[in-house]
Amino acid sequence: MAKHPDETRLALYAGDDLGWWDGRLLARHLRDCDACAARVAAFRRTRDDLALLNEMPPEVHWGGLSVEMRANIRLGVEAGQAVAVVPARLRRPGWKPSLAMATVVIAALVGWLLYFPRPQAPSQDPLQIVLGATPESIEMRQGESALAVVHAGVQDVRLTVAGARAVQARYVDAETGNVTISHVYAE
Amino acid sequence: MTTAFQLAMSHAAQPAAGEAIEQQNRLVSEHLRRIFLLIYRIVGNVADAQDLTQEVFIKAIQRGQQVRQPDKAAHWLSRVATNTAIDFLRRRGRVGFQDIEDLAEPLTSPISDNPEDSLLREEKRALLEEGLQCLTPRERAALLLRDVEDLPAEEVARQLSCSKATVRSHIANARIKFRRFLAKRQL
């Protein structure tokens, strides 16, 4: 006798869920194998018994329960319809809220620009007077012109800057001991 | 609840809403019992089955397109009912299936000893319900849809959103477990 088919195939065969070719092979085996045929018959009896599950269980009082469920379903549908109105409106806002929002955004942007002005580059005004110092002089420039107080050859010069309008050079002559103080003021 | 039902009836008097409500009532009337039983067999208790059944019909009515055609409505409702029930069990963590070997021996004598036919059927039905608890939710749903609802395996696969091979596996496993359960309890 051929090898017995596994239980999965028998279970599927009992409910006509085995493929056509497999079904034919199994049917041939069942003709010669009482044990497998009995197992298939048992699966079929169980399948037939399952029809009982279509009956309402006795603990369910279907009359009252069905009326209650119908009412609850109706109530649920109506509640859903009432709730569904709000999202429909929210999905399409009118032009007024959009305009108000745009106005607020523009106002905030303008305010920010006014409150935080962009840093300005140093003025390139050619007439502006600029005070400066080099290792050999303190000087005042205006455009192409310059006035310099020279202290060439002197070491240990102390420079003092007073704001943007004055610069001072102070040094001691090594030979004479004289103290020289030069001021340049810009007015 | 009765008030809500009467409210629905009064709405039916309005010509525009009347047709839709009549269609909804027809849908509920035709499928309520079947869908309730399907969910009840999966979740295993009346209160949860009632809530879930109501939820399924409310969804169905709110998405009117799918349930406009009667033949599609039946399949669509079964699919939603099955998935709703399985999701419910998953959310609740109440996947209550037992190993067959762990089941207690029946306290009552075998079914054949009972003289009353109705009582015998009731005992058998209770046994089948108990057997369903040995299955995983997906096996249970596959078995109910295939062997109780008598849907083709392809349709069961669609309803459970899985391949036909997977459904065949679920069905075979379910039949084998069920058969073993019954064999253990009836011997």
HADDOCK unambig.tbl for C-alpha pairs under 7 A between the chains (distance, minus, plus):
assign (segid A and resid 8 and name CA) (segid B and resid 172 and name CA) 5.44 0.50 0.50
assign (segid A and resid 11 and name CA) (segid B and resid 172 and name CA) 5.45 0.50 0.50
assign (segid A and resid 11 and name CA) (segid B and resid 175 and name CA) 6.21 0.50 0.50
assign (segid A and resid 11 and name CA) (segid B and resid 176 and name CA) 6.58 0.50 0.50
assign (segid A and resid 12 and name CA) (segid B and resid 172 and name CA) 5.69 0.50 0.50
assign (segid A and resid 43 and name CA) (segid B and resid 179 and name CA) 6.54 0.50 0.50
assign (segid A and resid 46 and name CA) (segid B and resid 179 and name CA) 6.70 0.50 0.50
assign (segid A and resid 47 and name CA) (segid B and resid 147 and name CA) 6.25 0.50 0.50
assign (segid A and resid 50 and name CA) (segid B and resid 128 and name CA) 7.00 0.50 0.50
assign (segid A and resid 50 and name CA) (segid B and resid 147 and name CA) 6.94 0.50 0.50
assign (segid A and resid 50 and name CA) (segid B and resid 148 and name CA) 6.09 0.50 0.50
assign (segid A and resid 51 and name CA) (segid B and resid 148 and name CA) 5.62 0.50 0.50
assign (segid A and resid 52 and name CA) (segid B and resid 125 and name CA) 5.89 0.50 0.50
assign (segid A and resid 53 and name CA) (segid B and resid 125 and name CA) 6.42 0.50 0.50
assign (segid A and resid 54 and name CA) (segid B and resid 148 and name CA) 6.96 0.50 0.50
assign (segid A and resid 68 and name CA) (segid B and resid 1 and name CA) 6.27 0.50 0.50
assign (segid A and resid 69 and name CA) (segid B and resid 54 and name CA) 6.21 0.50 0.50
assign (segid A and resid 71 and name CA) (segid B and resid 1 and name CA) 5.55 0.50 0.50
assign (segid A and resid 71 and name CA) (segid B and resid 2 and name CA) 6.59 0.50 0.50
assign (segid A and resid 71 and name CA) (segid B and resid 4 and name CA) 5.63 0.50 0.50
assign (segid A and resid 71 and name CA) (segid B and resid 5 and name CA) 4.66 0.50 0.50
assign (segid A and resid 72 and name CA) (segid B and resid 1 and name CA) 6.58 0.50 0.50
assign (segid A and resid 72 and name CA) (segid B and resid 54 and name CA) 6.88 0.50 0.50
assign (segid A and resid 73 and name CA) (segid B and resid 54 and name CA) 5.46 0.50 0.50
assign (segid A and resid 73 and name CA) (segid B and resid 57 and name CA) 6.62 0.50 0.50
assign (segid A and resid 73 and name CA) (segid B and resid 58 and name CA) 5.72 0.50 0.50
assign (segid A and resid 74 and name CA) (segid B and resid 5 and name CA) 6.97 0.50 0.50
assign (segid A and resid 74 and name CA) (segid B and resid 8 and name CA) 6.68 0.50 0.50
assign (segid A and resid 75 and name CA) (segid B and resid 4 and name CA) 6.07 0.50 0.50
assign (segid A and resid 76 and name CA) (segid B and resid 58 and name CA) 6.25 0.50 0.50
assign (segid A and resid 77 and name CA) (segid B and resid 58 and name CA) 5.62 0.50 0.50
assign (segid A and resid 77 and name CA) (segid B and resid 62 and name CA) 6.76 0.50 0.50
